[in-house]
Amino acid sequence: MSIQDHLARLKQRDQSFTDPQREPLQLQDLMRLVVQWHYDRNLIEGSSDKDQVLKLLEEMAELSDSVCNNRDIRDDIGDMLVVMLNICERNGLSILDCLKVAYDDIKDRKGTMIDGIFVKEDG
């Protein structure tokens, strides 16, 4: 994909969050709304990490089905993020902190592409 195609996709994606009558929602705002949604439905105290991981696997299966059938994956990825926010909230973590830890783990990783999958070197 060319850089122009990528930028066009980003612009189109960003416009989908924009209501001409108000400011676009920011990621932090959406995350706060989702976490409050969990509290409002007793999904923090009334659930468990184990329950939420099982839910995450269910949402991942839906993503897999959508990918395999060339369907829109936005809802599937969003649903997975909703569940991950629940797990983060119950463990006192933030998505940003988790992403930082993951990036620190992969940033210097070396490996090879095999059949479209990055296989890291041992080490």
C-alpha positions as semicolon CSV with decimal commas, in nm:
position;residue;x (nm);y (nm);z (nm)
1;M;0,000;0,000;0,000
2;S;0,140;0,340;-0,092
3;I;0,175;0,618;0,162
4;Q;-0,100;0,812;-0,019
5;D;-0,336;0,514;0,009
6;H;-0,252;0,477;0,377
7;L;-0,313;0,847;0,445
8;A;-0,642;0,833;0,256
9;R;-0,753;0,537;0,469
10;L;-0,659;0,721;0,788
11;K;-0,851;1,030;0,678
12;Q;-1,157;0,820;0,593
13;R;-1,136;0,640;0,927
14;D;-1,104;0,964;1,120
15;Q;-1,405;1,115;0,941
16;S;-1,619;0,822;1,056
17;F;-1,582;0,947;1,417
18;T;-1,673;1,304;1,331
19;D;-2,019;1,441;1,392
20;P;-2,044;1,784;1,225
21;Q;-2,238;1,909;1,529
22;R;-1,961;1,835;1,782
23;E;-1,596;1,768;1,830
24;P;-1,472;1,419;1,739
25;L;-1,435;1,176;2,028
26;Q;-1,080;1,121;2,142
27;L;-0,944;0,779;2,233
28;Q;-0,920;0,869;2,603
29;D;-1,286;0,979;2,604
30;L;-1,400;0,656;2,443
31;M;-1,194;0,449;2,685
32;R;-1,349;0,631;2,983
33;L;-1,697;0,571;2,840
34;V;-1,625;0,200;2,793
35;V;-1,485;0,161;3,145
36;Q;-1,791;0,338;3,289
37;W;-2,012;0,108;3,081
38;H;-1,841;-0,188;3,252
39;Y;-1,904;-0,041;3,598
40;D;-2,266;0,042;3,513
41;R;-2,327;-0,322;3,424
42;N;-2,134;-0,472;3,717
43;L;-1,876;-0,622;3,482
44;I;-1,581;-0,517;3,699
45;E;-1,687;-0,648;4,042
46;G;-1,935;-0,903;3,906
47;S;-1,698;-1,076;3,665
48;S;-1,347;-1,219;3,676
49;D;-1,032;-1,205;3,467
50;K;-1,095;-1,567;3,369
51;D;-1,447;-1,479;3,249
52;Q;-1,315;-1,183;3,054
53;V;-1,034;-1,382;2,891
54;L;-1,292;-1,635;2,774
55;K;-1,496;-1,345;2,634
56;L;-1,184;-1,212;2,461
57;L;-1,131;-1,551;2,296
58;E;-1,494;-1,546;2,178
59;E;-1,442;-1,200;2,027
60;M;-1,117;-1,317;1,864
61;A;-1,305;-1,605;1,703
62;E;-1,552;-1,354;1,562
63;L;-1,261;-1,151;1,424
64;S;-1,117;-1,464;1,264
65;D;-1,452;-1,542;1,105
66;S;-1,481;-1,189;0,967
67;V;-1,126;-1,194;0,829
68;C;-1,179;-1,533;0,665
69;N;-1,505;-1,414;0,509
70;N;-1,377;-1,070;0,401
71;R;-1,622;-0,885;0,628
72;D;-1,572;-0,555;0,808
73;I;-1,354;-0,617;1,115
74;R;-1,400;-0,285;1,297
75;D;-1,668;-0,412;1,536
76;D;-1,467;-0,726;1,612
77;I;-1,152;-0,530;1,696
78;G;-1,357;-0,281;1,896
79;D;-1,522;-0,560;2,093
80;M;-1,179;-0,704;2,173
81;L;-1,064;-0,363;2,295
82;V;-1,375;-0,335;2,514
83;V;-1,288;-0,665;2,683
84;M;-0,920;-0,572;2,717
85;L;-1,020;-0,245;2,884
86;N;-1,220;-0,449;3,135
87;I;-0,918;-0,666;3,212
88;C;-0,696;-0,358;3,242
89;E;-0,939;-0,181;3,475
90;R;-0,971;-0,476;3,710
91;N;-0,590;-0,506;3,729
92;G;-0,511;-0,135;3,765
93;L;-0,342;-0,120;3,425
94;S;-0,381;0,107;3,126
95;I;-0,383;0,012;2,760
96;L;-0,100;0,261;2,709
97;D;0,117;0,097;2,976
98;C;0,051;-0,247;2,829
99;L;0,135;-0,126;2,480
100;K;0,455;0,035;2,606
101;V;0,563;-0,291;2,770
102;A;0,485;-0,484;2,451
103;Y;0,674;-0,234;2,236
104;D;0,975;-0,247;2,466
105;D;0,965;-0,625;2,425
106;I;0,955;-0,619;2,043
107;K;1,140;-0,301;1,943
108;D;1,479;-0,467;1,897
109;R;1,349;-0,808;1,796
110;K;1,501;-0,966;1,490
111;G;1,356;-1,245;1,283
112;T;1,237;-1,363;0,945
113;M;0,910;-1,362;0,755
114;I;0,791;-1,716;0,689
115;D;0,462;-1,762;0,502
116;G;0,349;-1,413;0,601
117;I;0,431;-1,461;0,972
118;F;0,721;-1,290;1,152
119;V;0,922;-1,559;1,332
120;K;1,155;-1,411;1,591
121;E;1,512;-1,525;1,630
122;D;1,598;-1,720;1,944
123;G;1,784;-1,520;2,199
